[in-house]
Amino acid sequence: MDDLGAPISYEVLEAGTPVYSSDGERVGEVTHVLVDTGEDVFDGVVIDDHEGPGGHRFVDADQVGEIYERGLGLKLDAKACQELPRPSANPAVISDDPADSRSGLSQKLRRAWDLVSGNY
């Protein structure tokens, strides 16, 4: 992994920033930063994991490790990154805790879909 620069806030994280797994493998690049603007909370990022359009996956904020000027580090290894959910208009969520004080996973996936599909 190259020098990723200085740590930065999610607020200045840019599309196109490379994304790395915890074991140092490049697993994609940032396409969208997902923020709950009503709560001013970082919810995660949408990454593109393909060489070309269409390979979007959602990374929840809890799975994001470090955010740097030239790279985003995840807490997941490369194998786990392959299992990240894809944004969709009607996501199927296996585990969504209704007691979670922030938006549930299905809401985050829907908002991620809205960003990816241009429906925001």
VOBANU-208276 format. One line per 3 residues: for each residue x, y, z of C-alpha. Coordinates in nm, 2 decimals, decimal comma, padded with zeros to 4 digits. Layout:
! VOBANU-208276
X Y Z; ...
***
This chain:
! VOBANU-208276
00,00 00,00 00,00; 00,13 00,34 -00,09; 00,17 00,64 00,14
-00,19 00,74 00,20; -00,10 01,09 00,34; -00,24 01,26 00,64
-00,56 01,16 00,82; -00,87 01,36 00,71; -01,24 01,39 00,79
-01,51 01,20 00,61; -01,64 01,55 00,52; -01,36 01,60 00,27
-01,33 01,24 00,14; -01,36 01,25 -00,24; -01,50 01,02 -00,50
-01,22 00,82 -00,66; -01,02 00,77 -00,34; -00,88 00,42 -00,34
-01,02 00,18 -00,07; -00,80 -00,08 00,10; -00,89 -00,39 00,30
-00,73 -00,45 00,64; -00,49 -00,68 00,48; -00,37 -00,41 00,24
-00,54 -00,52 -00,08; -00,70 -00,25 -00,30; -01,07 -00,34 -00,31
-01,22 -00,05 -00,49; -01,27 00,32 -00,48; -01,51 00,56 -00,31
-01,81 00,67 -00,52; -02,02 00,83 -00,26; -02,00 00,93 00,11
-02,32 00,86 00,30; -02,42 01,11 00,57; -02,74 01,14 00,76
-02,77 01,51 00,72; -03,05 01,54 00,98; -02,83 01,39 01,24
-02,50 01,51 01,09; -02,36 01,16 01,12; -02,13 00,97 00,90
-02,32 00,65 00,79; -02,06 00,50 00,56; -01,94 00,49 00,20
-02,04 00,34 -00,13; -01,75 00,19 -00,32; -01,71 00,06 -00,67
-01,53 -00,27 -00,66; -01,50 -00,33 -01,04; -01,28 -00,20 -01,31
-01,57 -00,03 -01,48; -01,91 00,09 -01,38; -02,17 -00,11 -01,18
-01,99 -00,28 -00,89; -02,12 -00,08 -00,60; -02,11 -00,20 -00,24
-02,20 -00,03 00,08; -01,95 00,00 00,37; -02,11 00,09 00,70
-01,93 00,35 00,91; -01,85 00,09 01,17; -01,65 -00,10 00,91
-01,44 00,20 00,81; -01,10 00,22 00,97; -00,88 00,51 00,88
-00,96 00,79 00,63; -00,66 00,95 00,47; -00,59 01,21 00,19
-00,51 00,94 -00,06; -00,68 00,63 00,07; -00,96 00,48 00,28
-00,87 00,18 00,51; -01,14 -00,07 00,61; -01,16 -00,29 00,91
-01,25 -00,58 00,69; -01,01 -00,82 00,51; -01,03 -00,86 00,13
-01,25 -01,18 00,16; -01,50 -01,00 00,38; -01,51 -00,70 00,14
-01,65 -00,94 -00,13; -01,95 -01,00 00,10; -02,04 -00,63 00,15
-02,41 -00,56 00,06; -02,50 -00,39 -00,27; -02,72 -00,08 -00,25
-03,07 -00,14 -00,37; -03,41 00,03 -00,37; -03,56 -00,25 -00,17
-03,27 -00,41 00,02; -03,30 -00,75 00,18; -03,13 -00,72 00,52
-03,06 -01,02 00,73; -02,99 -00,84 01,05; -03,12 -00,49 01,12
-03,14 -00,39 01,49; -03,45 -00,16 01,53; -03,31 -00,04 01,87
-03,02 00,12 01,68; -03,05 00,49 01,74; -02,92 00,58 01,40
-03,08 00,48 01,07; -03,11 00,11 01,02; -02,91 -00,08 00,76
-03,20 -00,10 00,52; -03,25 00,27 00,53; -02,87 00,33 00,47
-02,88 00,09 00,18; -03,18 00,27 00,03; -03,01 00,61 00,07
-02,70 00,46 -00,09; -02,91 00,34 -00,38; -03,06 00,68 -00,42
-02,71 00,83 -00,45; -02,59 00,56 -00,69; -02,90 00,58 -00,91
-02,93 00,96 -00,91; -03,26 00,97 -00,71; -03,14 01,20 -00,43
***
